[in-house]
Amino acid sequence: MKSQRFNRKIIITRHALIRMTERVISDSELLDIVDSGVTKYTDDTHLWVYKYLSNRNDNLVCAVLVLEHSVVIKTVMHYFSLVE
């Protein structure tokens, strides 16, 4: 899988894969979140990407990313709420 937005290969950690299975988040949904979701950077390489998916009823779905040579997805969440 490759991100068009970041022009990098996507690597999904084992932890993120387990969470995707538990939360029934598909590869295509995850790619949609990464490539078109709202971004919130914590520094130059660490960010949250989240998006409301109309086919789901569990609020925002979020992925935590690290941008290095690739896009590393560390975890995925649902019922996500952005706290400012």
Secondary structure, DSSP 8 states (H G I E B T S, - for coil): -EETTTTEEEEE-HHHHHHHHHTT--HHHHHHHHHHSEEEESSSSEEEEEEE-TT-SSSEEEEEEEESSSEEEEEEEEEE----
